[in-house]
Amino acid sequence: MDNLLDFLGNIPWWLWVVIILALVAIRDIFLQRSHTITHNYPIVGHLRYWLESIGPEMRQYFVANNREELPFNRIERGWIYASAKKENNYEGFGTDRDVYAHQHIFVKNAMIGYQVPKGHPNQNDPYFLPCAKVIGAYNMRKRPFRPASAINVSAMSFGSLSAAAIEALNKGVAKADAYHNTGEGGLSPYHKQGGDVIFHFGTGYFGVRTRDGNFSLEKMKILVDENPSIRAIEIKLSQGAKPGKGGVLPGAKITKEIAEIRGVEVGKDVLSPATHKAFGTIAELLILIEQIAEATGLPVGIKAAIGKLDQWEELTQLMKKTGKGPDFISVDGGEGGTGAAPPSFADHVSLPWVYGFASVYKLFKDQGLTERVVFIGSGKLGFPAKAAMAFAMGVDCINVAREAMMSIGCIQAQVCHTNRCPAGVATQNKWLQSGINVPLKSDRLAQYFKTFRKEFLEVTHAAGYEHPCQFTMNDIQVNVDDDYLSSDLKTVYRYDKAPVPFTAMQELFDCAHLGGKIKS
């Protein structure tokens, strides 16, 4: 044995390299048949697969220019990171964006913009930007809710995101006086860190489900009674990433903690169907909305990606006829989001946000229902100019998902579905998520929201308005095509936004400070 060890120890390093490469070559040629390239080109073929594996990173950091990446380009990500860190987020030497490109947004500034008078709420608090409408006011819910921030965190569940990420988001919205949508994974302890919450459920009814997977109104009532931070309920009909498709939560991912939160069994696969069991028609959906609102006292809304409009037409007709309906509607864009999905769905099913929202809003306006509903937009709207466009089209609030993830460290690695998120945001790997400094990241989420609201207000004032709810379709212009190179939103989408009841920011400020938070 000693002689063998001495012999091996005397082999030069370069010969070891030759031996290892020879073994790899033998394995490539004779022992594997799954990869043609490595079989035909042993050893060298591995270099090809390695270069392919790091291709996205190489393009992202060294090849792609500042404006050409998707879903968010380098300039957009840089603005979010700088805003979250309270760093300089300005650009020098003029824009490098092609201002003649298709769908480029122009906000029409006033000759003399809105001047904030002495004693105005925004003079002391440049971040103060509440929703102009009260959710649940029309239907006289027992606990109506006016969001204290026009910018909030969209639906992202615990399980999809890590515990550390959820905790950072919730603590961040508490600091920014915003709300946090739970996503459909149930209400976790990490959602209970001081921030207002909108409880969201889908076809799996996680957190409010019976043993056989049906919706439990009794569990919903108990959940709301035990958690006063829940301010509204959202029923998910579909989401931008995969509308009309259910999901599978593998048993291997269901830990004891996740099982308790979602109301499922440890280690057992859970199937979320494509459609709801609690209702099958629009009329039954309205009945469920009223049952939940009556049992909990909270406003109840729906979330959907937009495709066909026949059932939306039926919804508006029933709302007109009965005087009942959802208190808010979250319109998701077909651009996809944090939810992983097959490319066939992510690329092609449902309309992008601007087309989908315009289609639905017109139906509600034609029926005279816009004052009854708070419209929430969700779909890459986390930037002031896009927010201005959305408000001009009729939204009252904006939810951000991926932008919020970036503010707490997401680097757009696009591996959310693999459990290998390098930033620890979209993974259940304990080591990876241990890199998230929750107090620091919560501060950054809050600062991103504050910077967003401040710049959005500055854009609003430049257009001559006090609050973004005052934007009209004629205030925003977009590049279209060769028929008419640039036109206002009213001409492009063929409707006019209904006026939003708004008196003054001072009135909203007075509301906000009755009891310390906007309650009604």
HUZI-V259634 format. One record per helix or strand of 2 or more residues. SS is the DSSP state (a for helix, b for strand). FROM is the first residue (numbers start at 1). TO is the last residue. If there is no record, write none. Layout:
ss->SS from->FROM to->TO
ss->SS from->FROM to->TO
//
This chain:
ss->a from->2 to->9
ss->a from->13 to->31
ss->a from->36 to->40
ss->a from->44 to->53
ss->a from->55 to->63
ss->a from->74 to->84
ss->b from->105 to->107
ss->a from->121 to->124
ss->b from->151 to->153
ss->a from->163 to->176
ss->b from->179 to->181
ss->a from->189 to->191
ss->b from->196 to->201
ss->a from->217 to->226
ss->b from->230 to->236
ss->b from->247 to->249
ss->a from->251 to->253
ss->a from->256 to->262
ss->b from->270 to->272
ss->a from->282 to->296
ss->b from->298 to->305
ss->a from->310 to->322
ss->b from->328 to->332
ss->a from->343 to->348
ss->a from->353 to->366
ss->a from->370 to->372
ss->b from->374 to->378
ss->a from->384 to->393
ss->b from->397 to->400
ss->a from->402 to->407
ss->a from->416 to->418
ss->a from->430 to->433
ss->a from->438 to->462
ss->a from->468 to->470
ss->a from->473 to->475
ss->b from->476 to->479
ss->b from->486 to->488
ss->a from->489 to->493
ss->a from->505 to->512
//
